Amino acid sequence: MRLSTKGRYAVTAMMEIAMRQDNGPVTLADISAIQGISNSYLEQLFAMLRKNGLVKGVRGPRGGYRLAKASNEITVADIITAVDEKIETMRCEGRGDCQDGERCLTHELWSELSEQLYNFLNGITLSDYVDKPRIKAIAEQREAGLQIRTG
């Protein structure tokens, strides 16, 4: 299984919002600057995240995005599936037509792995990571580096 850029960026952006939302809505421009993700790509991701009820937009001069639910209610699996990523390791995508239209010898193995992977990611919430001291330290370092360059 290979998680695409779309899934990785969506999780990263949601982590940024979860970490910073006590200071108000977070702009896509801020996420773009801190994480090095293009603003237009973030707009596409956030349209999907908003549609799936994970974020809500706030209009106005101090606008941006907030989490639509508490960070302990949003799992990594929620985010990945919201941006149309599949959490599975099977080439047949579960249809069972892996090898010339028939089920392959390892179908059950990959099916079980996909289920384990989904369950693992579904068991990790944004707050699980946001609350880790090491993650907070990384975020503070990145923000300090950005302020030095821009300020």
Buried (B, 14 or more C-beta within 10 A) or exposed (E): EEBEEBBBBBBBBBBBBBBBBEEEBBBBEBBBBBBEBEEEBBEBBBEBBBEBEBBEBBEEEEEBBBBBBEBEEBBBBBBBBBBEBBBBBBEBEEEBBBEEEEBBEEBEEBBEBBEEBBEEBBEBBBBBBBBEEEBEEEBEEBBEEEEEEEE
